[in-house]
C-alpha cells in the first residue's frame, strides 16, 4: 500500500499537513460512518474538538476519498453548514466463507451491502489445494461481477471451519482439519491479490455479521449458533467477540451431551455434532425410512437441503428428524443460557431456514432445562442474514479494522 502521507497529498496542489492524531482521526471517521451525514460543526460539538482540528481531520478524510461534501445543511443561525457524507463506495472488501463442504465468496461495499456473490459445493476438509484454488477462482468471479478497480479492494476476510489460534491464525486446527496440517490458508490469496487477509472462525464471523447488520444489532450480549456440517457458536460479551484463552471458545458442537453416545471425530463421545450436524441428520433420516415408506425421501438419494425442503413441505419423516435435532440442540442451548445468560440466541446456518419448525421444539426443550430467570431474559431467533451471514461477517472483519485505523484505507484512495 502507498504510505499515508503520500495518500494525503492535496489534489489541489497544496502540501499535505502533518496528519491528525490517529485516535482523533479514527473517532471522527467512525462517527461519520455511523451517522452517514454530518457537518463539521456537529463533529466538533460531539467529539469536543476544536474547529481547526476537525477541519484538519476532515481534509485528510476527503483526500482519502472516505467522505465527500454533499451540499449545505439547515442553518441554525448564520451560514448554512456543509454536510459531509461517508462514501460507502470508496472501497470494496472480499469475504470468504470456507466451509467444511462449500466455498462461498462475497464482495461488499463499506456498508456491508452485497455487491456480488458466488457459491459452490466442495469437499473442503478432504481437498485443501482444490479448495484454495476454488476460493481464488470465486473471488475473481466476484470481482469481475462487481466491475470495480482492484485498487479499491481493501482486503480479504476469511472464515474457516476451525478454531483459530491467535498466535497462528493462518493455520487450521490439526484435530478438526487434519488434511490441512502445515497449510497457510491466507498466503495464496495474499500473493494473488496483494491485499491484507484476516482470518477468524466461521461462527465468530457469523456473530460479527449479526452484530453489525442483523439480529444482534445494538445487543451487547448474545450467542450465534451455526448449524451446518459441524456446529459452532460465536459469543458477544459486553459488545465484543469472546474467543477464550486459546481462541477455541464456542465449540458447542463438542459438548458431550451423551457420554455413552456415538464416537466423535474429536475423540470424545456423544458430542452435540453427532446428533445435530448435517451428517448425523442424514444418517437418522435413512434409519427412519423403513418406518415412513410414504415419505417423499423414500427411494431417493437425498442431501441435507432436500431433507430441509421435505420438512418445510410437512413430510412426517423429515419433521421427526428436525424435532429430534431441535431437542438435542435445546440441551446445548440451555447450558449456554445458564452459563452466559445472553439476551438473544441467534440460530444460523442452513437448518435455520426452517424457522418455527426448528425453533418451537427447541424453545420447549430449553424451557425444561434452564433456570426460569435465564429463559425469561433471553430470546431465541433465527438469523436475519441467512446463509450469507458468515461471508458477510468475514468482509466485516476487514471493515472493522479499517474503521479503527484509517491507515488501512490508502488502497481505496489509490483508485480515485
VOKOL-854522 format. One line per 2 residues: number of its first residue (from 1); their letters; for each residue z negated, x, y of C-alpha. Coordinates in Angstrom, 2 decimals, always signed. Layout:
<rs>
NUM> a> Z X Y | ...
</rs>
This chain:
<rs>
1> xx> +0.00 +0.00 +0.00 | +0.54 +1.07 +3.59
3> xx> -2.58 +2.11 +5.45 | -4.35 -0.48 +7.55
5> xx> -3.79 +1.30 +10.86 | -0.09 +1.54 +10.17
7> xx> +0.00 -2.17 +9.37 | -1.75 -2.88 +12.68
9> xx> +0.83 -1.06 +14.82 | +1.82 -3.52 +17.53
11> xx> +5.12 -5.33 +17.19 | +5.28 -5.33 +20.98
13> xx> +5.16 -1.55 +21.18 | +1.51 -1.15 +22.18
15> xx> -0.53 +1.46 +20.32 | -2.99 -0.01 +17.84
17> xx> -6.59 -0.25 +18.98 | -9.41 +1.01 +16.80
19> xx> -9.97 -1.57 +14.05 | -12.80 -4.06 +14.48
21> xx> -15.84 -3.56 +12.27 | -14.91 -4.64 +8.74
23> xx> -17.76 -7.14 +8.45 | -16.73 -8.99 +11.62
25> xx> -13.06 -8.94 +10.65 | -13.80 -10.36 +7.20
27> xx> -16.15 -13.05 +8.51 | -13.68 -14.23 +11.12
29> xx> -10.83 -14.23 +8.62 | -12.87 -16.34 +6.18
31> xx> -13.85 -18.74 +8.97 | -10.23 -19.31 +9.99
33> xx> -9.22 -19.65 +6.33 | -11.90 -22.32 +5.73
35> xx> -11.19 -24.29 +8.90 | -7.41 -23.63 +8.79
37> xx> -7.13 -24.14 +12.55 | -9.49 -22.75 +15.20
39> xx> -9.45 -21.41 +18.77 | -10.72 -18.02 +19.88
41> xx> -13.46 -19.70 +21.90 | -14.67 -21.64 +18.86
43> xx> -14.71 -18.46 +16.78 | -16.76 -16.74 +19.47
45> xx> -19.25 -19.60 +19.54 | -19.64 -19.93 +15.77
47> xx> -19.89 -16.22 +14.96 | -21.85 -15.33 +18.12
49> xx> -19.35 -12.61 +19.03 | -18.13 -11.63 +22.48
51> xx> -14.75 -12.90 +23.66 | -13.39 -9.34 +23.76
53> xx> -14.48 -8.66 +20.16 | -12.89 -11.90 +18.99
55> xx> -9.67 -11.09 +20.83 | -9.52 -7.68 +19.13
57> xx> -10.13 -9.21 +15.70 | -7.54 -11.93 +16.24
59> xx> -4.99 -9.35 +17.36 | -5.50 -7.46 +14.10
61> xx> -5.12 -10.65 +12.06 | -1.97 -11.58 +13.95
63> xx> -0.50 -8.16 +13.23 | -1.39 -8.51 +9.56
65> xx> +0.52 -11.79 +9.52 | -2.50 -13.72 +8.24
67> xx> -2.86 -16.04 +11.22 | -0.42 -17.41 +13.77
69> xx> -0.66 -19.18 +17.10 | +0.43 -22.81 +16.75
71> xx> +0.13 -24.22 +20.27 | -2.50 -25.42 +22.64
73> xx> -5.54 -27.45 +21.64 | -7.53 -30.02 +23.56
75> xx> -9.17 -28.88 +26.77 | -12.90 -29.29 +27.27
77> xx> -12.52 -28.34 +30.90 | -10.25 -25.58 +32.17
79> xx> -7.27 -24.11 +30.39 | -6.23 -25.53 +27.03
81> xx> -7.14 -23.07 +24.24 | -4.52 -21.51 +21.98
83> xx> -5.03 -22.72 +18.42 | -4.93 -20.19 +15.60
85> xx> -3.89 -21.21 +12.09 | -4.26 -19.34 +8.82
87> xx> -0.84 -18.76 +7.27 | -1.07 -19.88 +3.65
89> xx> +2.41 -18.45 +3.04 | +1.51 -14.95 +4.30
91> xx> +1.35 -13.71 +0.73 | +1.51 -14.78 -2.90
93> xx> -0.56 -13.99 -5.97 | +0.28 -13.95 -9.67
95> xx> -2.30 -15.46 -12.01 | -2.06 -14.71 -15.72
97> xx> -3.79 -16.71 -18.46 | -3.68 -14.54 -21.57
99> xx> -4.94 -16.97 -24.19 | -5.53 -16.41 -27.88
101> xx> -2.33 -18.28 -28.78 | -0.43 -18.58 -25.50
103> xx> +0.57 -16.86 -22.28 | +0.69 -18.78 -19.01
105> xx> +1.62 -17.37 -15.61 | +1.49 -18.96 -12.19
107> xx> +2.22 -17.82 -8.68 | +0.14 -19.34 -5.90
109> xx> +0.04 -19.14 -2.15 | -3.13 -18.22 -0.25
111> xx> -4.46 -21.79 -0.55 | -4.29 -21.96 -4.34
113> xx> -1.15 -24.12 -4.41 | +1.02 -23.53 -7.48
115> xx> +4.46 -22.29 -6.41 | +5.80 -21.56 -9.91
117> xx> +4.56 -21.98 -13.47 | +5.58 -20.57 -16.86
119> xx> +4.00 -21.18 -20.27 | +4.84 -20.04 -23.78
121> xx> +3.04 -20.11 -27.13 | +2.47 -16.67 -28.65
123> xx> +0.15 -15.10 -31.27 | -1.64 -13.02 -28.64
125> xx> -4.51 -11.91 -30.87 | -2.18 -10.50 -33.52
127> xx> +0.63 -9.11 -31.32 | -0.63 -7.10 -28.31
129> xx> +2.68 -5.41 -27.46 | +4.62 -8.67 -27.68
131> xx> +2.01 -10.47 -25.59 | +2.09 -7.88 -22.81
133> xx> +5.90 -7.93 -22.81 | +5.78 -11.71 -22.50
135> xx> +3.31 -11.50 -19.60 | +5.75 -9.26 -17.71
137> xx> +8.72 -11.49 -18.55 | +7.00 -14.72 -17.46
139> xx> +5.72 -13.00 -14.30 | +9.30 -12.02 -13.39
141> xx> +10.44 -15.58 -14.02 | +7.71 -16.94 -11.75
143> xx> +8.68 -14.51 -9.00 | +12.34 -15.46 -9.35
145> xx> +11.49 -19.16 -9.22 | +9.35 -18.62 -6.14
147> xx> +12.12 -16.66 -4.44 | +9.94 -14.72 -2.01
149> xx> +9.90 -10.98 -1.38 | +7.91 -8.93 -3.89
151> xx> +6.48 -7.06 -0.92 | +4.44 -10.18 -0.18
153> xx> +2.77 -10.06 -3.61 | -0.91 -9.24 -3.04
155> xx> -1.72 -8.57 -6.64 | -2.23 -9.99 -10.12
157> xx> -5.29 -11.65 -11.59 | -5.55 -11.74 -15.38
159> xx> -7.75 -13.97 -17.55 | -8.47 -12.70 -21.05
161> xx> -9.94 -14.48 -24.12 | -12.68 -11.91 -24.49
163> xx> -15.95 -10.85 -22.89 | -15.24 -8.38 -20.08
165> xx> -17.42 -5.30 -19.76 | -17.76 -4.49 -16.02
167> xx> -17.65 -0.78 -16.93 | -14.36 -1.18 -18.88
169> xx> -12.72 -4.40 -17.63 | -9.23 -3.43 -18.77
171> xx> -10.16 -3.09 -22.45 | -10.82 -6.19 -24.54
173> xx> -13.84 -6.62 -26.79 | -13.16 -4.99 -30.18
175> xx> -15.12 -7.62 -32.12 | -13.28 -10.59 -30.61
177> xx> -9.85 -8.92 -30.30 | -9.77 -6.11 -32.90
179> xx> -5.99 -5.58 -32.77 | -6.25 -4.80 -29.03
181> xx> -8.58 -1.85 -29.53 | -7.69 +1.00 -27.18
183> xx> -5.07 -1.00 -25.27 | -5.26 -1.14 -21.48
185> xx> -4.18 -4.69 -20.62 | -3.66 -4.02 -16.90
187> xx> -1.68 -0.79 -16.93 | +1.76 -2.25 -17.86
189> xx> +1.54 -4.82 -15.05 | +0.25 -2.29 -12.55
191> xx> +3.12 +0.07 -13.29 | +5.77 -2.63 -13.25
193> xx> +4.75 -4.48 -10.10 | +2.86 -1.71 -8.25
195> xx> +0.05 -4.00 -7.11 | -3.67 -4.25 -7.93
197> xx> -4.60 -6.01 -11.17 | -8.02 -7.64 -11.55
199> xx> -9.38 -8.90 -14.89 | -12.09 -11.33 -15.95
201> xx> -12.99 -13.59 -18.85 | -10.92 -16.79 -19.07
203> xx> -13.88 -19.19 -18.87 | -15.29 -17.35 -15.85
205> xx> -11.96 -17.77 -14.10 | -11.73 -21.43 -15.09
207> xx> -15.12 -21.84 -13.43 | -13.92 -19.94 -10.35
209> xx> -10.90 -22.23 -10.02 | -13.07 -25.33 -10.29
211> xx> -15.47 -23.92 -7.68 | -12.69 -23.31 -5.14
213> xx> -10.26 -26.13 -5.88 | -11.63 -28.59 -8.48
215> xx> -14.65 -30.45 -9.80 | -17.06 -27.66 -8.79
217> xx> -16.29 -27.63 -5.07 | -19.43 -27.42 -2.93
219> xx> -21.60 -27.19 -6.08 | -23.66 -24.02 -6.42
221> xx> -24.94 -24.54 -9.97 | -22.56 -25.74 -12.67
223> xx> -21.11 -24.81 -16.05 | -17.45 -24.82 -17.05
225> xx> -16.72 -25.07 -20.78 | -13.25 -24.15 -22.01
227> xx> -12.21 -25.78 -25.28 | -9.25 -24.08 -26.91
229> xx> -8.70 -21.83 -29.93 | -12.13 -20.46 -29.07
231> xx> -14.88 -21.85 -26.88 | -16.26 -20.14 -23.81
233> xx> -18.28 -21.03 -20.76 | -18.37 -19.83 -17.18
235> xx> -21.56 -20.31 -15.17 | -22.01 -20.60 -11.44
237> xx> -25.61 -19.90 -10.50 | -26.62 -20.06 -6.84
239> xx> -22.96 -20.07 -5.81 | -21.90 -17.00 -7.81
241> xx> -20.41 -16.36 -11.25 | -23.18 -15.32 -13.63
243> xx> -22.00 -12.63 -16.06 | -25.24 -11.32 -17.53
245> xx> -26.26 -7.70 -18.02 | -23.18 -6.66 -20.00
247> xx> -20.63 -9.26 -18.93 | -20.92 -11.47 -22.03
249> xx> -22.78 -14.45 -20.57 | -21.10 -17.70 -21.51
251> xx> -20.17 -17.04 -25.14 | -21.35 -20.53 -26.12
253> xx> -18.78 -20.63 -28.91 | -21.03 -18.23 -30.78
255> xx> -24.21 -20.24 -30.51 | -25.30 -20.68 -34.11
257> xx> -25.55 -24.46 -34.46 | -25.96 -24.34 -38.26
259> xx> -27.35 -21.05 -39.69 | -26.09 -22.12 -43.13
261> xx> -22.66 -23.12 -41.88 | -19.27 -21.51 -42.27
263> xx> -18.90 -17.79 -41.50 | -17.50 -16.95 -38.08
265> xx> -15.25 -14.07 -37.13 | -18.07 -12.65 -35.03
267> xx> -20.16 -12.05 -38.18 | -22.57 -14.98 -37.72
269> xx> -22.64 -18.34 -39.50 | -22.33 -21.86 -38.20
271> xx> -21.16 -20.89 -34.72 | -20.07 -23.75 -32.47
273> xx> -16.48 -22.48 -32.54 | -16.36 -23.01 -36.33
275> xx> -16.87 -26.73 -35.65 | -15.10 -27.36 -32.33
277> xx> -12.43 -24.65 -31.92 | -8.82 -25.76 -32.44
279> xx> -8.51 -24.21 -35.94 | -11.71 -25.98 -37.03
281> xx> -10.45 -29.34 -35.77 | -7.16 -28.95 -37.61
283> xx> -8.99 -27.96 -40.79 | -11.23 -31.02 -40.52
285> xx> -8.24 -33.30 -39.88 | -6.49 -32.05 -43.01
287> xx> -9.66 -32.59 -45.03 | -9.78 -36.23 -43.89
289> xx> -6.14 -37.08 -44.68 | -6.97 -38.44 -48.16
291> xx> -9.37 -40.96 -46.56 | -6.79 -42.05 -43.96
293> xx> -3.41 -42.45 -45.71 | -2.18 -44.66 -42.87
295> xx> -2.76 -42.02 -40.21 | +0.21 -41.05 -38.04
297> xx> -0.62 -37.48 -39.04 | -0.17 -38.09 -42.78
299> xx> +2.72 -36.17 -44.28 | +3.38 -34.24 -41.09
301> xx> +2.97 -30.61 -40.07 | +0.77 -31.11 -37.02
303> xx> -0.94 -28.88 -34.49 | -3.76 -29.43 -32.03
305> xx> -1.58 -31.14 -29.41 | -0.33 -33.67 -31.94
307> xx> -3.91 -34.29 -33.05 | -4.93 -34.94 -29.46
309> xx> -1.94 -37.26 -28.96 | -2.90 -39.21 -32.09
311> xx> -6.44 -39.68 -30.80 | -5.13 -40.99 -27.49
313> xx> -2.97 -43.46 -29.44 | -6.05 -44.74 -31.31
315> xx> -5.43 -43.11 -34.69 | -8.65 -43.52 -36.69
317> xx> -8.48 -40.10 -38.36 | -7.93 -38.29 -35.07
319> xx> -10.68 -40.30 -33.37 | -13.11 -39.35 -36.13
321> xx> -12.28 -35.66 -35.66 | -12.75 -35.93 -31.90
323> xx> -16.03 -37.83 -32.26 | -17.45 -35.27 -34.66
325> xx> -16.33 -32.42 -32.39 | -17.95 -34.11 -29.39
327> xx> -21.22 -34.45 -31.29 | -21.23 -30.77 -32.25
329> xx> -20.34 -29.80 -28.70 | -23.13 -32.03 -27.45
331> xx> -25.68 -29.87 -29.27 | -24.47 -26.82 -27.33
333> xx> -24.26 -28.65 -24.00 | -27.78 -30.00 -24.48
335> xx> -29.01 -26.43 -24.84 | -27.24 -25.46 -21.62
337> xx> -28.84 -28.34 -19.74 | -32.31 -27.47 -20.98
339> xx> -31.90 -23.76 -20.21 | -29.92 -23.69 -16.96
341> xx> -30.14 -27.23 -15.56 | -26.66 -27.19 -13.96
343> xx> -25.76 -30.02 -11.60 | -22.42 -30.51 -13.38
345> xx> -20.91 -29.55 -16.72 | -17.12 -29.40 -16.43
347> xx> -15.18 -29.62 -19.69 | -11.79 -27.89 -19.58
349> xx> -9.12 -26.71 -21.97 | -6.66 -28.78 -23.99
351> xx> -9.18 -31.15 -25.57 | -10.45 -32.19 -22.14
353> xx> -7.33 -34.30 -21.59 | -8.88 -36.85 -23.96
355> xx> -11.22 -37.85 -21.15 | -13.74 -40.51 -22.11
357> xx> -12.71 -40.37 -25.78 | -14.41 -36.97 -25.78
359> xx> -17.00 -37.45 -23.03 | -18.61 -40.67 -24.26
361> xx> -19.81 -39.34 -27.68 | -20.58 -36.00 -26.02
363> xx> -22.88 -37.65 -23.48 | -24.53 -39.74 -26.17
365> xx> -25.42 -36.63 -28.17 | -26.67 -34.83 -25.08
367> xx> -28.97 -37.72 -24.18 | -30.76 -37.46 -27.51
369> xx> -31.22 -33.69 -27.28 | -32.27 -32.97 -23.71
371> xx> -35.31 -33.46 -21.58 | -34.91 -36.67 -19.63
373> xx> -35.15 -34.77 -16.35 | -32.42 -32.31 -17.40
375> xx> -29.93 -35.05 -18.17 | -30.89 -37.15 -15.16
377> xx> -29.95 -34.37 -12.77 | -26.62 -33.47 -14.38
379> xx> -23.16 -34.96 -14.75 | -20.61 -34.20 -17.47
381> xx> -16.99 -34.47 -16.31 | -13.56 -33.16 -17.22
383> xx> -11.66 -30.52 -15.27 | -9.66 -31.62 -12.26
385> xx> -7.20 -28.77 -12.77 | -6.38 -29.37 -16.43
387> xx> -4.56 -26.73 -18.43 | -3.68 -24.69 -15.33
389> xx> -7.28 -24.00 -14.32 | -7.59 -20.55 -15.89
391> xx> -4.33 -19.16 -14.46 | -5.16 -20.58 -11.03
393> xx> -8.61 -19.02 -11.32 | -7.02 -15.66 -12.11
395> xx> -5.00 -15.86 -8.89 | -8.11 -16.99 -7.01
397> xx> -9.88 -13.81 -8.15 | -7.39 -11.81 -6.05
399> xx> -7.65 -14.21 -3.12 | -11.43 -13.97 -3.16
401> xx> -11.28 -10.19 -2.99 | -8.68 -10.15 -0.23
403> xx> -10.56 -12.61 +1.99 | -13.69 -10.50 +1.62
405> xx> -11.85 -7.41 +2.90 | -8.58 -7.75 +4.89
407> xx> -7.63 -4.19 +3.97 | -6.27 -5.72 +0.76
409> xx> -3.64 -7.64 +2.77 | -1.20 -4.95 +4.04
411> xx> +1.27 -5.82 +1.27 | +1.61 -9.26 +2.84
413> xx> +2.16 -7.79 +6.29 | +4.81 -5.40 +4.98
415> xx> +7.04 -8.30 +4.02 | +7.28 -9.60 +7.57
</rs>
